Amino acid sequence: MHQRQLLLLKVTCCTVLFLLLPVLGWSPTAFASEKSPMAPNIIPVGNNTADGAPSLWNFGGTLYLAWTGTDNAHHLYIVQAYTSVGGGLSFQNQRQINDTTIPGNGPTLASYQGELYLAWLSSAGDRHIYLGWYNGSSTLVNHATFDANACSRPAMVSLNDTLYIAWRECGTNVLDIASGDGSNFNIQRTGETTLAGPAMQIFNGHIYITWMGTNSGHNIYLGTYPGFGFKINYESGGRLTDSTTEDMGMAPNTTPGISELELGWRGSTNTNLYIGSYQNSSQLGTIPLNIPSLFGPGMSTSYGHFYVAWADPAAFQLNIAAVL
C-alpha cells in the first residue's frame, strides 16, 4: 500500500510540473527547430573540396561561395547557394574559373561598382594579386593584376567607389593595403605585421580590418582604416584576447534584430572554429563552434541566417552551416 501511495505521489507531481511548464514559458516544441551554435546543421557543398579558406558574399540577395579547388591546377570555383525546404541549402550554377592560385590560399569575394569581384594570389610564383568580376561564365571580366609582393590570401572590400585589397607582404610580414579603381592601385605599407591573411569588411560606414599579430601569443588585432595615409586606427587597443594561426574571417551579422561585426578564426591551440562579436572591448563575445577546420572560415549573412563555410580536415570537404 505504501508503494502504491508513493507511485501516485510521483505521478501527481510530474503532472503538476508538466501543466506548469507553459506558464514558465516552455512548450514541447520550443526547441524542435533550434540548433545550438555548438552543434550546427552541417551542409556539405556537394562533393567539393577546398584547399584554402573559402569566401562567402551576399550579392543581390543571393549567397555566393568561392574557393580554391584541390585539383592539380588549383582552379578557383564559385557556386550560388539558395535556401531549400527544411532550412537547408541547395547549390546551383557552379563554375570552374579558368584562373588558378597557390594551394592553401583561397580567393576573396566582394562587390564593387555593381559587380561581384574575386581576388586571389597568383599561381605563377610572381607574388602578384589578380582580380576580375564574375559574369556567370568561367572567364572573369576586367581581368587585372598588380605586383603586390604578396604571401597570403588577399582581403577585399569597396567603399566610396574605391576598391581596397589587403595582404601579408613577403619577407617582412608587413600588412599592406592597396586602393584603386579595379585596374590601377596605390599600395600603402601600414607598418603593422601579420603571419596570415587579413580580413576586411564595411561596418557602420567604416573599413574594418582584422589580422593575426606577430607577437608570441599570435593575438587577433582589429582596427579601422580611414582610406588614406598609412595608419590603421586600433579598435579597443588593437590587440584582442583571442588568438589564431590561420587566415582571418569577418562579416557583419545583420540577422533579424541584430547589427554586429563578427570575427571568425581557427583556434591557436586546436583546429576548431570560433566566432566572436566585437563589443567595443578587447574581449569578443566568443562562441566556440566545435567545428574542426583546415583553414580560417568564410562568413556572411544571408536568408536571415549567419553562415560559416570551411574546409573539413576529413579529405578537405567543403562545408557550410548556419551558426546564428
N, C-alpha and C positions, 0 to 999 in steps of 0.2 A: 504493500500500500504506500509505503514511504517513497519507493522508487517511482511509482506512477505519479505521485504528487510532485516530485522533483521534475519529472519529464514535462508535466503540464505547466509548471512554472517556467521552464526553459522555453517552451513553445510560445507561451503568453508574452514573455519578454521579447523574443525575436519578432513577434507580430507587432508589438507596440513600436519597436525600433524601426521596422520596415514602414509603418504608417507615418512615422515622424520624419523619414528621410526627405520626402518632398518639401516639408516645411523648412528643413535645413538647407534646401537649395539643391538637392541631388535628385537625379532621375536615373532609372536603369539604363537609359540611352545617352546619358550626358557625355560619355567618353567614347561612344561607339565609333565615331568618325574622326577622333582626335588622335594625332600621332605626336608622341613626345619628341622634343628636339634631340633626345638621347637615342632615339630609335626611329629615324625617319623611314618612309617608304622608298626604298632604293629602286630606281628605274634604270635598267641597262639601256644605253643608247644603241640599240640593235646589237650587232656583234663587233662594233667598232672598238678599236684600241687606240690609246693616246700616249705619245712619247713626249710629255711635257705638260705644263699646266694648261688646261683648256680655258676658253674665254666665252662668256655669256654676254648678250646685249639685247635689250628690248628695242626693236626698230620698227616703228609704225604699228605698235601693238602686237607684234609677233616676236617670239623669243627665238633668237639665233644662237647657235652653238658652233664654235670653231675650234679646231685642234690640229696638232701635228700627228700624222699617221705613223704607224710602225712599219710601213712598207720600206723596202730597201732605199728608196729615194727620199723618204720622209716628206711626202707631199702634205700640203695644207688641205684640210677638209672643212666643209661647212654644211649645216643642216638646219631646217626650221623645226621647231617644236610647238605642237598645238595641244591644248587640253583635250582629253578624251573622257569617255564615260567612266565613272568611278573615281574621278580625281587624278587619273594618270596622265601620261603624255604620249602622243603619237609623233613620229618623226617623218618628215616629208621633204622632197626636193633636195636630197643630199647630192653634193657635188665634190669631186676631187679637183682641187685647184691645180693649175699647171705649175705653180711655184713650189719650191721646196725650201726646207730650213734645216737647222742642225738639231739632231736628236737631243731631247731634254729641254728644248725651248719651244714653248707653244706660241701661237700668234695672238694678237690682241685685236678686239673689235671696238669700234667707236663710230658714232655718226658725225658727219661733217658736211655742211652745205647740202643737206637733204639726201646724202648718200651714206651707205654703210661701208666703212673703210676697214681694211685689215692692214696690220703692220707686223713685220716678222724680221728675224735675224737671217742674214744671207747664208746660204749653204755653201758659198764659194770659198769661204775662209778669208774673205777680204774685210770682214767686220763691218760691212755696210748694213744699214737698215733699209728694207724695202717696204713699199706700201702701194695700195691701189684700192679702188672701190668695186664692190660686188654688184653685178647686174643680173645674177641668176645663171651665169654661164661659168665655165671652167677658166675663162680668161678674164683677169681683172682689168678694169678700166683705169686710165690715168696712172699707169704703172710708173712709179718714181723710185729713186734711191738716193741716198747721200752717205758720205763717208763719216760714220759715227765713231769708229774705233770701239764698237760695242761688243761686250762679252756677256750679255744677258738678254732675256726676253724683253722687248720694249713695252712700256705702258703708253697709253694714248687717250687723249680727250680733246674736245674742242670747246672754245669759249670766245664769244665776240668775233666770230668769223675767222678765228685763228686756230690752227691745229698744233697741239703740243704733244711731244713724244719724249719719254724719259727712259734712261737705261744706265747700266753699270759700265763704266769705261774700263777697257782692257789695260792691265798693267798697274794702274793707280787705284782702281776701285772707286773713283770719283763718280758721284751721281750727276749725270749730265742731263740737260733738258734743252730740246730744240723747239723753236717756234717757227711756223711758216704757213704757206698757203697750199700745202699739199704737193708742191713741186720744188720749191726753194725754201731752205731752212737756215736759221741762225742758231748756232749752238752756243749754249751758255754752261759753263762749269760751275756748279753750285758750291763746291768746297765740302759738301757732305760726302761721306763714303758709305758704300754698301757692299755686301758679299753676295747679293742675289738680285733678282729682278724686282723693281719697284711696282707700285700700282698707283693710278691716278683716277680721280672721279670729280665731277662737279657736284657740289652740295651747297645749298643756300647761296648760289651765285658765285662761289669761290672754287678755285682749283685746290683740291686736297691731294696730297701725295704721301704715301707711306712706304717705308723701306726697312730692310734688315740692317741694323747697325754693325760696325766692325769692332765694337767693344767686346770684351771677353765673354760677356753674357749673351751676346747676339740679341740684344733687345730690339723690339719693334719701335720705329720712330714715326712720328706723324707731324705734318706741317702743312701750311698753305703757301702757294706760290703765286705771287702777285702778277706774273706775266711780264715782268721787266726786271732788269738788274740781274743779280746773281744769287741773291739771298733767299733761302726758304725760311719763312716765319714759323717758328716752332709753335705747336699747339700743346698746352699743358707741360711746358718744359721740353717738349720734343721726344724725350725718351719715355716709352711706356713700360709697364711692368712685365708684359708678356714678351716671349722670345720665339725665334724660329730659325731655321737654317735653309729655307726654301723661298721661292718667289712668293710675293705677297698678292692677296686679292682684296678688292674693296668695291663696294657698291652702296648706293642709297637704298634704304629699306622704306618703301612707300606703300607697304601693305595697308589695308583699310585702318584708319585711325593712328597710323604710325608715320613718323618722319625722323629717321635716324640714319647715321652713317655707320655702316657695318664694315669691319675689317675681317679678313679671313686669312688663316695661315695654317701650316702644318707644325705640329709641336716640335720643340727643340730636343726633348728627351724621349719622344716616342713618334710614331708615324701617324697619329690621329690628327684629324682636322679640328680647328676651333674657329668660332666666330665671336666677335665682340663688338658691341655698340659703343661708339665714342660718347662719353658722358661728361665732357669738359673737364676731365681729370686724367691723370696718368694711369688710372685703373679703369680698364674697359669692363663693360658688362659682359663678361666672357661666358660662353656656353660651350662645353666640350661635346662634340658631336659623336665621339666614339666611332668615327669612320676612318679606317686606315687609308692612306693615300701615298702615292709615289712622289707627288709634287704638290705645289700650292693649289688652291681652288679657283675656279671661275665662279662669279656671283652675279645675280640680277634679280630684280623684282619684276614679275610678270604674272598675269592672270590672277591677281590677288594673293600671290604667294611669294616668298623669298626663296630662290633656288640656288643650290650649290652644285657644281659639277667637278668631277675629279677623275683621276686615273687610279684604279684599284691595283694594289700590289699583285693581285692574282692575274697574271698574264696581261697587265696593262689595260684591263677592261675599262671602257669609258662609261661612267655612271652619272646620274643626276638625281637630285632629291629636293623636295620642298621641305625646308627645315624650320621656317617661320610662317 
